[in-house]
Amino acid sequence: MSPSTLEEEIRAAAMVHVRSLSDMHARRIPRQALMEGLMFRGERVPLWNYQKGIYKPAAFGRDGAALSVQTSLDGPYADVHDETAGRITYKYRGDNREHPDNVALRRAYELQRPIIYFVAVDPGVYDAILPVYVAGDDPAGLQFTLTADQLGVATQIADPVMTAARREYATRAVLQRLHQQQFRRMVLAAYQERCSICRLTYKELLDAAHILPDRHVLGEPVVPNGLGLCKIHHSAYDANIIGIDPEAMVHVREDVLHEIDGPMLKHGLQEISGTTLFLPKHSADRPNPDFLAERFDRFRAA
């Protein structure tokens, strides 16, 4: 088997494996799962090197293209996520254009090989963006341009304009998702990683809920427009089953208060009526009362 054929098979297997991990962990892949790598024909093939950004498996040989890149929470490189333009700027490793890592990523650009982009969304937790393509190489700026694409779409499309438009759209969607991950991290940190209503502290069951939605002109992903909520109370808030007034008091819809169903309804919803939120320590992180008031008006009108 030629080195190029082996590389293509490993790359395809890695894409399938990482997509499976992403689905299994709801796009929050723990570092340990990535460290286990890929078993390919009885041999372990690493997926990344979390201590550096650009990674090419040894099995790809000297002329192989990079398999993955990663951005850590506290990494030294100023990667830029430009949601408006639908592109990601990824910095070179160091300032040597011919560093082997930079050469490997450039090779992915020249051959238009799909790569995997691992983005830290919490300490030790990663979202995997794939497939991603290197769309440009800027030696003067010491950076590459990355764009995401859609799974299942052929890489060789007759119309390059349509390909570019599709990838720009896919990249914007990915960056919106990453911004929501960042919003979640900031909000849960402010709420000490607990539900502001029931005080649940199981992080896997916690969300960052918007007070004013994304589509609202003021619905920015900032902490004062967020609430730390468990998944049950987040869903109830979005469905206007519960409302929160400007004084941070919880209200439950009248029909729900009088319904008889079971312990979850009684303890999870009915008994929270009249309670007040657990709020962040810092006043700047607390929910904007004007936002709460506008959202509470919608609850009362529901």
C-alpha positions in Angstrom: 0.0 0.0 0.0 1.4 3.4 -1.0 2.0 6.0 1.8 -0.7 8.3 0.3 -3.3 5.5 0.3 -2.5 4.6 3.9 -2.8 8.3 4.9 -6.2 8.6 3.2 -7.5 5.5 5.0 -6.2 6.6 8.4 -7.6 10.1 7.9 -11.0 8.7 6.9 -11.0 6.3 9.9 -10.0 9.2 12.3 -12.9 11.3 11.0 -15.4 8.6 11.7 -13.9 7.8 15.1 -13.9 11.5 16.3 -17.4 12.1 15.0 -18.5 9.1 17.0 -16.8 10.5 20.1 -18.4 13.8 19.5 -21.9 12.3 19.3 -21.2 10.1 22.3 -20.2 13.0 24.5 -22.6 15.7 23.1 -19.7 17.7 21.5 -17.8 17.8 24.8 -15.1 15.2 24.4 -13.0 14.6 27.4 -9.2 14.8 26.9 -8.7 11.2 28.0 -11.0 9.9 25.2 -8.8 11.7 22.7 -5.6 10.6 24.3 -6.6 6.9 23.6 -6.3 7.6 19.9 -7.5 5.5 17.0 -7.0 1.7 16.7 -6.3 1.1 13.0 -5.5 -2.4 11.8 -4.3 -3.4 15.3 -2.1 -0.4 15.8 -2.8 2.8 17.8 -2.6 6.0 15.9 -2.7 9.2 17.9 -5.3 11.8 16.9 -3.4 14.9 18.2 -0.8 16.2 20.5 -2.4 18.4 23.1 0.9 20.0 24.0 1.2 21.7 20.6 -1.2 22.9 18.0 -0.5 21.1 14.7 -0.3 17.3 14.6 0.7 14.8 11.9 0.9 11.1 12.8 4.3 9.4 12.1 2.4 6.9 9.9 1.8 9.7 7.4 5.6 9.9 6.6 7.8 12.9 5.9 5.5 14.3 3.1 2.2 13.6 4.8 -0.3 16.3 5.6 -1.4 17.3 9.1 -4.3 15.4 10.6 -5.5 17.8 13.3 -5.0 21.2 14.9 -6.1 22.3 18.4 -6.7 25.4 20.3 -6.4 25.3 24.1 -8.0 27.6 26.6 -4.7 29.1 27.7 -2.7 28.5 24.5 0.0 31.0 23.4 -1.4 31.7 20.0 -3.9 34.3 19.1 -6.3 32.3 16.9 -9.1 34.4 15.6 -12.7 33.2 15.0 -14.3 35.6 12.6 -18.0 34.7 12.6 -18.9 37.5 10.2 -16.5 36.5 7.5 -17.0 32.8 8.1 -13.3 31.9 8.7 -10.8 30.9 11.3 -7.3 32.3 11.5 -4.8 29.8 12.8 -1.3 30.9 13.7 1.9 29.2 12.6 3.9 27.3 15.1 6.6 29.9 15.9 7.9 32.2 13.2 9.7 29.7 11.0 7.7 29.0 7.8 9.6 25.8 7.3 9.0 24.3 10.7 7.8 20.7 10.2 4.4 21.4 11.8 3.8 24.4 9.5 4.9 22.4 6.5 2.5 19.6 7.4 -0.4 22.0 7.7 0.6 23.7 4.4 0.6 20.2 2.8 -3.0 19.8 3.9 -3.7 23.1 2.1 -1.9 22.1 -1.1 -3.6 18.7 -1.2 -6.9 20.0 0.2 -7.0 17.2 2.8 -9.6 17.4 5.5 -8.4 17.9 9.0 -9.9 17.9 12.5 -10.0 21.1 14.6 -10.1 20.5 18.4 -11.2 23.5 20.4 -11.1 23.5 24.2 -14.5 24.5 25.6 -13.7 23.8 29.2 -10.5 22.6 31.0 -9.9 19.1 29.6 -13.0 19.2 27.4 -13.0 19.6 23.6 -15.4 20.3 20.8 -14.3 18.6 17.5 -14.9 20.5 14.3 -14.7 18.4 11.2 -14.1 18.3 8.4 -12.0 21.5 8.3 -10.0 22.6 5.3 -7.0 25.0 5.1 -8.2 27.7 2.8 -5.2 30.0 2.8 -1.6 30.4 3.8 -0.2 33.8 4.8 3.6 33.6 5.4 3.8 37.3 6.0 1.2 37.1 8.7 2.5 33.8 10.0 -1.0 32.3 9.8 -3.3 29.9 7.9 -7.0 30.4 7.2 -9.3 27.5 8.0 -12.9 26.9 6.9 -15.3 24.2 8.0 -17.4 22.1 5.6 -20.3 19.6 5.9 -19.9 15.9 6.4 -20.8 13.8 3.4 -20.1 16.6 0.8 -17.6 15.6 -1.9 -14.3 17.5 -1.6 -14.0 18.0 -5.4 -16.8 20.1 -6.5 -17.0 21.5 -10.1 -18.1 24.9 -8.9 -15.5 26.5 -6.5 -17.7 29.5 -5.9 -20.4 27.2 -4.5 -17.8 25.3 -2.4 -16.5 28.5 -0.9 -20.0 29.7 -0.1 -21.0 26.4 1.5 -17.8 26.4 3.6 -18.3 30.0 4.7 -21.9 29.2 5.8 -20.7 26.0 7.6 -17.9 27.9 9.4 -20.3 30.6 10.6 -22.6 28.0 12.1 -19.6 26.3 13.8 -18.4 29.6 15.3 -21.9 30.4 16.6 -21.8 27.0 18.3 -18.3 27.7 19.8 -19.5 31.1 21.0 -22.4 29.4 22.8 -19.9 27.0 24.4 -17.9 30.1 25.6 -21.1 31.7 26.9 -21.8 28.5 28.9 -18.4 28.4 30.4 -18.6 32.1 31.5 -22.1 31.8 32.9 -21.5 28.6 34.8 -18.3 30.1 36.3 -20.3 33.1 37.5 -23.0 30.8 39.1 -20.3 28.6 40.7 -21.3 25.7 38.5 -24.8 25.2 39.9 -28.4 25.7 38.9 -29.6 29.1 40.2 -33.0 27.7 41.0 -32.4 24.2 42.4 -28.7 24.5 43.2 -27.9 21.3 41.3 -24.1 21.0 40.8 -23.8 18.2 38.3 -22.0 20.0 35.5 -23.1 17.6 32.8 -26.7 18.6 33.6 -26.2 22.4 33.6 -26.8 24.9 30.8 -26.4 28.6 30.3 -29.8 30.0 29.5 -30.3 33.2 27.6 -32.7 35.7 29.2 -33.2 37.6 26.0 -32.8 35.2 23.0 -30.1 35.3 20.4 -32.4 36.8 17.8 -33.2 39.7 20.1 -31.2 42.9 19.4 -29.9 42.8 23.0 -29.6 39.0 23.1 -25.8 38.9 23.3 -23.9 36.0 24.8 -22.7 37.9 27.9 -23.1 36.9 31.5 -25.7 39.5 32.5 -27.9 38.0 29.8 -27.5 34.5 31.2 -28.7 32.3 33.9 -27.1 29.1 35.2 -29.9 26.5 35.0 -30.2 22.7 35.1 -31.6 21.2 31.9 -35.1 20.8 33.4 -35.4 24.4 34.6 -33.8 25.7 31.4 -36.4 23.9 29.3 -39.2 25.1 31.6 -37.9 28.7 31.3 -37.7 28.5 27.5 -41.3 27.1 27.5 -42.6 29.8 29.8 -43.6 27.3 32.4 -41.5 29.3 34.8 -40.7 33.0 34.8 -38.3 35.1 36.7 -39.2 38.6 37.7 -36.8 41.6 37.9 -36.3 40.9 41.6 -35.0 37.4 40.7 -38.1 35.7 42.1 -39.3 32.5 40.5 -42.9 32.2 39.3 -44.6 29.0 38.0 -47.4 29.1 35.5 -50.8 28.9 37.2 -52.1 25.7 35.5 -48.9 23.9 36.4 -49.2 24.8 40.1 -52.6 23.1 40.2 -51.7 20.0 38.1 -51.2 16.6 39.8 -48.6 14.4 38.1 -45.8 13.1 40.4 -42.7 14.0 42.5 -40.8 15.6 39.6 -43.6 18.1 39.1 -44.1 18.7 42.8 -40.5 19.1 43.9 -39.0 20.2 40.6 -41.5 22.8 39.6 -44.4 23.5 42.0 -42.2 24.0 45.1 -39.8 26.5 43.4 -42.7 29.0 43.1 -41.8 32.1 45.2 -38.2 31.2 45.7 -35.4 33.5 44.7 -32.4 32.8 42.5 -28.9 31.9 43.7 -27.0 34.9 42.2 -23.3 35.4 41.3 -21.1 37.0 43.9 -20.0 39.9 41.6 -22.8 42.4 40.9 -21.5 42.8 37.3 -22.3 39.2 36.6 -25.9 39.3 38.0 -28.8 39.2 35.5 -29.7 42.5 34.0 -33.1 43.5 35.7 -34.3 45.2 32.5 -33.7 42.0 30.6 -35.5 40.0 33.3 -38.4 42.4 33.2 -38.8 42.1 29.4 -38.6 38.3 29.5 -41.0 38.2 32.5 -43.6 40.2 30.5 -43.4 37.5 27.9 -44.0 34.8 30.6 -47.1 36.6 31.9 -48.5 37.0 28.4 -48.0 33.3 27.6 
